[in-house]
Amino acid sequence: MTLVLLKLIAPQLITHGSVTIVHIEVVAGEAVYLPCDISTQTSNDQVALVLWYREDLGTPIYSVDGRDRDFNLAERWSDENVFSNRAYFMPEKQPAELGVDHIRETDQGVYRCRVDFRIGQTRNSKVNLTVIGEY
Ligand SMILES: *[C@@H]1O[C@H](CO)[C@@H](O)[C@H](O)[C@H]1NC(C)=O
């Protein structure tokens, strides 16, 4: 019953061990919103660094770096060869999201979001993005 309900609600949530994978489908040319839970476990904690990876590349492709400042003033960087200026992080969403405009078929893949906190343990979550060709 629960599984059936989950299937009706896109994105579909599956947990493998401790890493959650969300499956999202998007039509090429549209925008997509990749979720990343940056919520803290305790009220005195704060996010220090958010890193997005594309699993086949192995290097970060987008970062929000608040290690030396308040997270609200964190420095943002986007790999020019991946999302470049198409991506924008929205920390105020629940959960936080990486918005990516004008999705291309080459954007299809598995993405991982890594959140480092000042106090709490690092949290990883994944998004499996499927890009459907334009009609
Ligand atoms: C991602 O989705 C593709 C296509 O649906 C599937 O073949 C692949 O196994 C998925 N990968 C993961 C890590 O879930």
The ligand as an SDF file (V2000), in Angstrom:
LIG
                    3D

 14 14  0  0  0  0  0  0  0  0999 V2000
   18.8610    5.5190  -12.4670 C   0  0  0  0  0  0  0  0  0  0  0  0
   17.8160    5.3890  -13.3930 O   0  0  0  0  0  0  0  0  0  0  0  0
   18.1530    4.5880  -14.5150 C   0  0  0  0  0  0  0  0  0  0  0  0
   17.0290    4.6790  -15.5020 C   0  0  0  0  0  0  0  0  0  0  0  0
   15.7820    4.5330  -14.9040 O   0  0  0  0  0  0  0  0  0  0  0  0
   18.4300    3.1730  -14.0300 C   0  0  0  0  0  0  0  0  0  0  0  0
   18.7780    2.3600  -15.1120 O   0  0  0  0  0  0  0  0  0  0  0  0
   19.5710    3.2020  -13.0260 C   0  0  0  0  0  0  0  0  0  0  0  0
   19.7750    1.9230  -12.4760 O   0  0  0  0  0  0  0  0  0  0  0  0
   19.2600    4.1820  -11.8980 C   0  0  0  0  0  0  0  0  0  0  0  0
   20.4440    4.3120  -11.0370 N   0  0  0  0  0  0  0  0  0  0  0  0
   20.3580    4.3140   -9.7010 C   0  0  0  0  0  0  0  0  0  0  0  0
   21.6450    4.4720   -8.9680 C   0  0  0  0  0  0  0  0  0  0  0  0
   19.3060    4.2210   -9.0940 O   0  0  0  0  0  0  0  0  0  0  0  0
  1  2  1  0
  1 10  1  0
  2  3  1  0
  3  4  1  0
  3  6  1  0
  4  5  1  0
  6  7  1  0
  6  8  1  0
  8  9  1  0
  8 10  1  0
 10 11  1  0
 11 12  1  0
 12 13  1  0
 12 14  2  0
M  END
$$$$
